[in-house]
Amino acid sequence: ASCHRQEIGFTDDLTLSDGFEGGKTGAHSMRLANANFYAGERMFWDKRALDLEDQSTMPIKDHTEMGFD
């Protein structure tokens, strides 16, 4: 995947991450390193996910990120 690259801390170095069929997401990918230590913190830059479990399915369901409706 291009969105969470190991060599730069499991994030990307883009202002807006690349999405499905050349689309752009609303922000760049948050770091996955140490994500299990985010207990009690909301996820995503806009804080829309309540926790890591809530966040984990949102990119899969997003049309821009994965191409699903």
N, CA, C and O atoms as a DFTB+ gen file, in Angstrom:
276 C
 N C O
     1  1       0.838      -1.191       0.000
     2  2       0.000       0.000       0.000
     3  2       0.873       1.240       0.000
     4  3       1.968       1.242       0.563
     5  1       0.395       2.266      -0.618
     6  2       1.155       3.514      -0.671
     7  2       0.826       4.440       0.490
     8  3       1.508       5.445       0.688
     9  1      -0.196       4.123       1.252
    10  2      -0.649       5.057       2.285
    11  2       0.077       4.920       3.619
    12  3       0.143       5.893       4.369
    13  1       0.612       3.778       3.935
    14  2       1.298       3.588       5.213
    15  2       2.644       2.923       4.950
    16  3       2.764       1.699       5.005
    17  1       3.649       3.738       4.667
    18  2       4.964       3.231       4.272
    19  2       5.863       3.046       5.496
    20  3       6.065       3.976       6.276
    21  1       6.393       1.850       5.650
    22  2       7.205       1.496       6.803
    23  2       8.394       2.427       6.983
    24  3       8.697       2.835       8.105
    25  1       9.069       2.767       5.893
    26  2      10.302       3.546       6.005
    27  2      10.097       4.971       6.520
    28  3      11.071       5.637       6.869
    29  1       8.871       5.445       6.574
    30  2       8.619       6.780       7.135
    31  2       7.577       6.723       8.259
    32  3       6.738       7.615       8.388
    33  1       7.645       5.665       9.065
    34  2       6.802       5.555      10.252
    35  2       5.370       5.139       9.983
    36  3       4.467       5.485      10.745
    37  1       5.155       4.398       8.905
    38  2       3.822       3.904       8.540
    39  2       2.833       5.053       8.319
    40  3       1.710       5.030       8.823
    41  1       3.268       6.043       7.568
    42  2       2.428       7.145       7.120
    43  2       2.751       7.375       5.655
    44  3       3.315       6.489       5.013
    45  1       2.419       8.515       5.112
    46  2       2.900       8.887       3.788
    47  2       3.490      10.292       3.883
    48  3       3.337      10.963       4.904
    49  1       4.146      10.726       2.853
    50  2       4.776      12.052       2.877
    51  2       4.057      13.026       1.941
    52  3       4.667      13.941       1.388
    53  1       2.760      12.810       1.776
    54  2       1.949      13.634       0.887
    55  2       1.054      14.570       1.698
    56  3       0.719      14.264       2.843
    57  1       0.673      15.686       1.127
    58  2      -0.288      16.572       1.777
    59  2      -1.660      15.914       1.812
    60  3      -2.335      15.923       2.842
    61  1      -2.071      15.344       0.684
    62  2      -3.301      14.564       0.578
    63  2      -2.930      13.196       0.038
    64  3      -2.270      13.098      -0.997
    65  1      -3.338      12.152       0.715
    66  2      -2.978      10.796       0.304
    67  2      -3.635      10.421      -1.015
    68  3      -4.712      10.912      -1.356
    69  1      -2.967       9.544      -1.746
    70  2      -3.521       9.030      -2.994
    71  2      -4.666       8.081      -2.690
    72  3      -4.581       7.258      -1.779
    73  1      -5.730       8.203      -3.455
    74  2      -6.889       7.346      -3.296
    75  2      -7.138       6.516      -4.539
    76  3      -6.270       6.378      -5.400
    77  1      -8.323       5.973      -4.616
    78  2      -8.756       5.104      -5.702
    79  2      -8.835       5.877      -7.013
    80  3      -9.344       6.997      -7.056
    81  1      -8.328       5.268      -8.081
    82  2      -8.363       5.826      -9.431
    83  2      -7.904       7.283      -9.498
    84  3      -8.519       8.105     -10.176
    85  1      -6.819       7.592      -8.788
    86  2      -6.227       8.927      -8.845
    87  2      -6.870       9.969      -7.952
    88  3      -6.451      11.127      -7.953
    89  1      -7.877       9.579      -7.193
    90  2      -8.514      10.522      -6.269
    91  2      -7.576      10.896      -5.133
    92  3      -6.579      10.213      -4.895
    93  1      -7.886      11.960      -4.443
    94  2      -7.112      12.405      -3.289
    95  2      -8.009      12.391      -2.059
    96  3      -9.175      12.780      -2.121
    97  1      -7.452      11.940      -0.949
    98  2      -8.198      11.933       0.305
    99  2      -8.180      13.336       0.902
   100  3      -7.539      14.232       0.354
   101  1      -8.866      13.533       2.000
   102  2      -8.942      14.848       2.626
   103  2      -7.742      15.228       3.461
   104  3      -7.654      16.365       3.925
   105  1      -6.811      14.307       3.667
   106  2      -5.621      14.564       4.488
   107  2      -4.587      13.493       4.163
   108  3      -4.843      12.603       3.352
   109  1      -3.428      13.578       4.791
   110  2      -2.459      12.503       4.599
   111  2      -2.667      11.437       5.665
   112  3      -3.315      11.692       6.680
   113  1      -2.133      10.265       5.445
   114  2      -2.338       9.131       6.346
   115  2      -1.710       9.385       7.706
   116  3      -0.565       9.827       7.803
   117  1      -2.470       9.101       8.751
   118  2      -1.914       9.194      10.102
   119  2      -0.934       8.046      10.308
   120  3      -1.062       6.989       9.691
   121  1       0.042       8.264      11.178
   122  2       1.011       7.215      11.494
   123  2       0.321       6.026      12.138
   124  3      -0.562       6.183      12.981
   125  1       0.734       4.841      11.733
   126  2       0.231       3.627      12.377
   127  2       1.138       3.183      13.511
   128  3       0.710       2.442      14.396
   129  1       2.395       3.632      13.491
   130  2       3.324       3.271      14.561
   131  2       2.745       3.744      15.894
   132  3       2.328       4.895      16.023
   133  1       2.724       2.868      16.863
   134  2       2.234       3.145      18.213
   135  2       0.736       3.420      18.290
   136  3       0.274       3.978      19.285
   137  1      -0.030       3.049      17.283
   138  2      -1.473       3.311      17.293
   139  2      -2.165       2.651      18.482
   140  3      -3.188       3.147      18.952
   141  1      -1.624       1.549      18.968
   142  2      -2.247       0.886      20.118
   143  2      -2.110       1.701      21.399
   144  3      -2.766       1.388      22.393
   145  1      -1.276       2.736      21.400
   146  2      -1.119       3.593      22.576
   147  2      -2.032       4.816      22.524
   148  3      -1.935       5.685      23.390
   149  1      -2.908       4.902      21.539
   150  2      -3.804       6.048      21.402
   151  2      -5.069       5.892      22.244
   152  3      -6.062       6.572      21.984
   153  1      -5.056       5.019      23.237
   154  2      -6.245       4.738      24.046
   155  2      -6.881       6.033      24.548
   156  3      -6.205       6.911      25.084
   157  1      -8.182       6.125      24.361
   158  2      -8.909       7.303      24.813
   159  2      -8.856       8.471      23.850
   160  3      -9.479       9.505      24.093
   161  1      -8.128       8.322      22.773
   162  2      -8.001       9.397      21.783
   163  2      -8.870       9.076      20.573
   164  3      -8.986       7.917      20.176
   165  1      -9.466      10.079      20.004
   166  2     -10.205       9.896      18.754
   167  2      -9.219       9.760      17.611
   168  3      -8.087      10.235      17.702
   169  1      -9.642       9.115      16.538
   170  2      -8.772       8.834      15.406
   171  2      -9.148       9.697      14.205
   172  3     -10.238      10.267      14.161
   173  1      -8.254       9.789      13.245
   174  2      -8.311      10.631      12.053
   175  2      -7.999      12.072      12.464
   176  3      -8.179      12.457      13.619
   177  1      -7.537      12.842      11.512
   178  2      -7.190      14.242      11.776
   179  2      -8.407      15.043      12.217
   180  3      -8.272      15.986      12.996
   181  1      -9.591      14.685      11.732
   182  2     -10.800      15.431      12.104
   183  2     -11.522      14.812      13.301
   184  3     -12.610      15.256      13.666
   185  1     -10.923      13.792      13.909
   186  2     -11.429      13.155      15.140
   187  2     -12.788      12.474      14.968
   188  3     -13.533      12.346      15.939
   189  1     -13.129      12.029      13.736
   190  2     -14.454      11.448      13.502
   191  2     -14.603      10.018      14.013
   192  3     -15.727       9.565      14.228
   193  1     -13.518       9.308      14.210
   194  2     -13.605       7.936      14.722
   195  2     -13.422       7.944      16.239
   196  3     -12.525       8.603      16.764
   197  1     -14.271       7.214      16.923
   198  2     -14.233       7.202      18.383
   199  2     -12.986       6.543      18.943
   200  3     -12.477       6.953      19.986
   201  1     -12.489       5.515      18.248
   202  2     -11.328       4.779      18.731
   203  2     -10.712       4.005      17.564
   204  3     -11.183       4.095      16.430
   205  1      -9.666       3.253      17.852
   206  2      -8.964       2.512      16.809
   207  2      -9.869       1.481      16.139
   208  3      -9.798       1.290      14.925
   209  1     -10.707       0.823      16.911
   210  2     -11.632      -0.158      16.337
   211  2     -12.611       0.514      15.369
   212  3     -12.861      -0.005      14.281
   213  1     -13.151       1.636      15.752
   214  2     -14.068       2.390      14.896
   215  2     -13.352       2.850      13.626
   216  3     -13.920       2.793      12.535
   217  1     -12.134       3.296      13.764
   218  2     -11.357       3.799      12.637
   219  2     -10.996       2.717      11.638
   220  3     -10.898       2.981      10.440
   221  1     -10.799       1.504      12.121
   222  2     -10.239       0.447      11.275
   223  2     -11.091       0.087      10.055
   224  3     -10.552      -0.388       9.056
   225  1     -12.394       0.301      10.114
   226  2     -13.240      -0.037       8.962
   227  2     -13.560       1.156       8.062
   228  3     -14.011       0.966       6.933
   229  1     -13.339       2.360       8.533
   230  2     -13.717       3.546       7.755
   231  2     -12.985       3.665       6.416
   232  3     -13.643       3.952       5.416
   233  1     -11.673       3.464       6.333
   234  2     -11.009       3.560       5.029
   235  2     -11.508       2.513       4.030
   236  3     -11.578       2.785       2.832
   237  1     -11.849       1.333       4.513
   238  2     -12.323       0.266       3.638
   239  2     -13.659       0.639       3.003
   240  3     -13.921       0.280       1.855
   241  1     -14.494       1.349       3.732
   242  2     -15.821       1.735       3.254
   243  2     -15.826       3.044       2.462
   244  3     -16.846       3.406       1.876
   245  1     -14.714       3.746       2.439
   246  2     -14.648       5.066       1.802
   247  2     -14.424       4.958       0.297
   248  3     -13.501       4.274      -0.146
   249  1     -15.261       5.628      -0.488
   250  2     -15.154       5.542      -1.946
   251  2     -13.819       6.083      -2.451
   252  3     -13.200       5.467      -3.319
   253  1     -13.367       7.204      -1.933
   254  2     -12.118       7.797      -2.409
   255  2     -10.916       6.940      -2.049
   256  3     -10.003       6.789      -2.861
   257  1     -10.901       6.378      -0.850
   258  2      -9.741       5.606      -0.409
   259  2      -9.657       4.231      -1.056
   260  3      -8.582       3.821      -1.496
   261  1     -10.773       3.515      -1.122
   262  2     -10.742       2.132      -1.596
   263  2     -11.659       1.842      -2.781
   264  3     -11.608       0.748      -3.341
   265  1     -12.488       2.792      -3.167
   266  2     -13.342       2.604      -4.327
   267  2     -14.678       1.949      -4.043
   268  3     -15.386       1.568      -4.975
   269  1     -15.040       1.809      -2.768
   270  2     -16.327       1.210      -2.423
   271  2     -17.348       2.293      -2.136
   272  3     -16.990       3.401      -1.738
   273  1     -18.615       1.976      -2.337
   274  2     -19.710       2.911      -2.020
   275  2     -20.406       2.484      -0.758
   276  3     -21.354       3.139      -0.324
